Amino acid sequence: MTMLELKLHCRGADGFSLALEESLSLEGVTAIYGPSGSGKTTLLECIAGLRKPEGDSTINFAAQCWQRRGYSLPSWQRRVGYVFQNGRLFPHLDVSGNLDFASRRRGPVQALAQDQVVSWLGLEHLLQRMPDTLSAGQRQRVAIARALLSAPRLLLLDEPLANLDSASRQQCLHYLRQVIEHAKIPMLYVSHDIEEVSQFADRMLILSEGRVREHGSMLELSSRIDTRLAQEEKAAAILLTQLRGQDDYGLSELALEGQSLWVNQLKAQKGEYFRIRIPARDVSICRTLPVDSSILNILPVTIVEIEARHDSPVLLRLALGQQYLLARITRKSAATLKLAVGDRVYAQIKSAALLSEIASQA
């Protein structure tokens, strides 16, 4: 497993400072998440060698020293692929020329086949187009392809979908999942959109004001109530499910810890695994199993944690087998139901968003 060891100190002209010391296991996709100005881009630029941190900083990638006092491995020798927000394609070259440039620059290093990368990103019909004739989403797909063809050992993506509209973003996410599944290159993906990174990230590093606030598994962090994520309006648990079958009403049945979760019909094979996202605000609690309810997904759970603040709604962490849900309810509801840790209750799930198909349960 590839490790990235960081000890970074970096100051900006505006008084901002980035200070962190972390060891990152780079298997799959690690999301670098946080609000604007938290240091996400600064971190990527330091890793790529585009920004020089202070003298006592160190960066080691796969046991190779990239940065230490008095030494900095040149950016081009780090073999890092970097995708910027605006793509930064060469305007005088068509799409094919942009891709060929990356292939020529990488030298004799073994790399992904160009036709493979073109297929993963759906670029076959764009190869003869000039950058100024492409949509924003198409330009970003070309930029990702160019980065992949440079034979990177690490791919850095700095909010590559931030400037896209919703439809273009979803289309790019579809192609990006193809890359993640097939390329098998470790990625650091910067975003301030939790719903975006929830779709594919394996791990997450949460930054705020230049400091690491949390670091761990995406699934674990999403289902805890002691993180900054849990305090956000979009707080949601991410769970792993398996397609159990279809019914005659246009619904699919997902297996979730021995229970059934119903979602809109999926075009998939029985036994395939899916990641789902259940917002805390869409989970309500009842003491007894409701009858004659229009809510299809009502699951027995155990309350394992309660966070009650005087001026905020009550946040519950609910055990469902080996996985967890979050529920955000009013303080009045919590008091009326007299909820306590250890209580067996029922979680009524008003919505469950299907995020992505995954290759296996791991």
N, C-alpha and C positions, 0 to 999 in steps of 0.2 A: 504493500500500500504506500502510495506517494505521500510524503510529509512536506509541509511548508512551515518552516519555523521562522517566526517574526519577532523581532524586538525593535520597534520603530519609535522614533521621536522626530516629528516634523512640524515646523512652525511656518505659518503663512504671514504675508505682509499685513493682513488685517487683524493680527493678534490671535488667529485660530491656531490651535495646537492639536496634533494627533499624537497620542501616546498609547501604545499597546504592546503586549507581550503574549503571544498566542502560538500554539502548535496546531496546525490545521491538517486534518486527514483528508486528502483530496481524492476521495472516491466518489465519482458521479459529479453532482452539481452542488456547490456551496453558494448559497445566497448571501450577499452582503446587503443587509437591510437597515434602513434608518431614514429619518427625515432629511430634507434638503439641508446642506451645511453640516452634516454629521461627520464628514470625513471619508465618505465612501470612494469618491473619485481620487482623492489624495492617496488613499491606501493602494488602489490599483496602479496609480502612476509610480509609486515607490516600488512596487513589486516588479513592474515592467522596466524599471530603470529610466523612466521619463522624468522623474523628480528625485532630487538628491536629498535623502534624509540627513539628520544631524550625525555627527561623527561617531557616537557610540551605538548607532543602529546596526543591526545584523539581520540578514536575510539568507536562509539556507533552503534550497529546494532539492529534494531527493538527495540529500547529503552533499550537494554541491554548494559552495559558498558563492552567493551572488553579491553580498554586501557585508562589509565589516569596516572597522576604522582604517582609513587610509587606502581602501580598495573598493572598487565597484566594477563588477563584471559588465561590460558594455551591453546595452539593450539587445542588440542584434545577436549576441552570443547566448542570451538567455533562452532563445527559441520560444518566445511568448507570442501568441496571437492576440491582437487587441482589436476589439470592435467598438467604435465610438458611437455616440448618439446619432450623429448625422452621416454615418457611413464613410465619408472621406474617400470616395472613389476618385480615380484619376479621370478628370473630365475629358481629356483628349483621347482616351482609349475606350473602345466599346467593352461590353461585359466580358467577352472572350479575352480581350487584351488585358483587362484587369486581373482575370484569373490566371492567365499565362505569366503575368509579371510575378505573381506569388510563386508559381511553379519554378520559374527560372532562378529566383532569389534564394530558394531553399538549398540549392546545391545538390550533392549526392545523397542527402539524407532520405531514408525511406519515408514515403508519404502516402496519404490516401489517394486513390485514383480519381482523376478529375471528373470523369463521367459519373462516378459514384456520388461525389459531392453535388454535382449539378442535379442529379436525380433526386437526392434527398431534399434539396431546397427548391425543386420545381423550376429550374432556370432554363430548361431546354429551349423554350421558345423566345428567350431573351438574349441569347448569346451575341447577336449582331446589333443589339440596341445600344445607343449611347446613353450615358448616365442621366443627361438632362431630359430624356424622354421617358424615364422610369418613374413610377410612383414611389412615394417614400418607403412603403413596405418592400417593394421590389429592390430598391437600393440597399436596404438593410440586409436582405437575403443575399445579395451579391457580396456585401461586405463580410458577412459571416462565412460564405464560401471562400472568399479570398484569404481570410484568416486561417481557415482549415487547411488550405492548400499550401500554406507556408510551412507545414509539418511542425506545428507547435507541440511542445510538451505540456503546455498549460494555456488554456484559452480564457482571456479576460473579456467580459462583456459589460460595458459601462452604460446601463440603461438603454439598450439598443432599441427598445420599443416605445420609448417615452414620447416621441414626437408623432406617433401614429394614431389614427382614429381607431375606434373600437373594432370595426370590421377588419381593418388591416392588421391590428394587433392580434386578433384571434387567428387570422390566417398565418401570420408569422409564427405564432406559438405552435400551430400544427406542424409546420416545417421544422421548427427548432426541436420539437420532441423527436422527430425522425433523426436529427443529428445526434441528440443525446443518446438515443437507443443504439445507433450504429457506430458512431465515431469512437466511443470509449476514450475520450480525452477529458481529463479533469478540467472543470470549469469553475471560475469565480464569476458570479452574475450579480451585478449591482442593480438594485431597484428600491424605490420607495413605495411600491405597490404590492401589498401583502397578498392580494388575490392572484396576482401574476406569478409570483415565485412559489405560491402554494401548489401550483400545477405540476411542478417538476423538480423542485429543490429537494435534495436529500438531507442537507445540513444547512444551518443558518448561523450567521454571525450578525448580531444586532449592535449597531453603533449609534451613539448619541453624544454630541458635543466632543467628538474626537476620542471617545473612550468605548471599550467593549462593555456592553451591558449584559448580554447573554450569548452563549455559544453552545450549540448542541444539535441533536437530531431535529429535523423539521417537524416530525410527528410529535415528538416529546414536547418541544417548546410550544407548539400550537395548543396543547391540551393542559398546560399548567396555568394556574391562576396567580402565580407570584412573578410574572414577567410583565414587561411593558406592553407586549402584544395583547395580554388579557385586558388591559385597561383601555384599549382602543375600541372605537365604535364597531369596527369590523372584526372583532375577536371571534375566532371560529376554530373548532377542533377539526383536525384532518384524520381520517380513519381509512383503513384498508378493508376492502370488501371483495367478495367473489360472486360472479354471476351464477345464480342458482337456476334461473329459468325465466320464461315469459308467461303472461296470462292472456286472457281473451279481451282485456280492457285497455290494451295499449300500454301496459306497464311491465317493467322488468323487476324480478325479485333478486335482491342482493343478499348474500349471507354475511351477517355481521355478528361475530362472536356467538354463534348458535341461534341468533334471532334473524328475522327477515326485515329488510328495509326495501320499500317500494319506491321506484323512480320511474321517470318516463322511459319508454321502451328503448332499449339499446340494440344497435346492430352489431352484435358480438356473439361469440360462441360460449356455450355453457362452460363454466370453469375458469374463464378469464378473470383476471384481477383488476380492480379499479380503485382509484383514490377518490374519496369524496370529502367535501368540506361542508360542515354543519355550523352555521353561525350561532353564537350564543344567544343572540336576541330572538332566534327562531325556535328556541327550546323552552317549553313551559313545563311546569311540574304539577302533578296531582297525586293525592294520597292513595286513591283507589282507582282501579281500572275503569275508565269511562265506557259507557255503553252508548250505542247509536251515535257515534261521533263521526264527523266527516274527515277527521285527521286519520290517515292510514297508518302512520308510523308512531306507535306508542310502545315503548320498550321499558322493561323493568331494569332499574339501575340502583346503585347504592351511592349515597352521598359520602364522599371521602374528604372533601374540604369545603369550607364556607368562608368567603371573605365578605364581611359586612362593614361598610364605612358609613359614617353618619350622614354624609351628603351625597351618597352614590347608591345605585342599585346594588343588590346582593348578587355576588358571583358564586356559582356552585361548580364544583368539579365532581363529575358523576362517573363511577366505574361501570363499565359494560364489558365483563370478562376481563381481558388483558388490555383493553383500550379504554379511552376516556372521552366523555362529552363535556362541554361547558354549557351552562345555562345562566342567563342574566334575567333576574326577576326583580320586581319592586320590593322594597323593604316591608311594605304592608302585606304583600303576598307571603313573604317569608315568615312574618310574625303570625299571620292567620293560620298558616299550615304548621307552625311550630316545628320548623325543620331543625334537625340536628345531625351531626356527623354520625354515620352508621345506619341512618334510616334507609329502609327500602322504599322507593317511590317509583312513580312512572314518569318517564320523559316523553312529552308529546313533541314530535319533531315536525314543524310546519314546512320546512324546506330543506333539501339536501342537494347541493350542487355537485354534479359529477365533474371532476377535475381532469382525470386522464386515465387511460389504460396503462397498466404497468406489466412488465414482462413476467414478473413472479411476485411472490408474497414478500420476498426480502426487500 
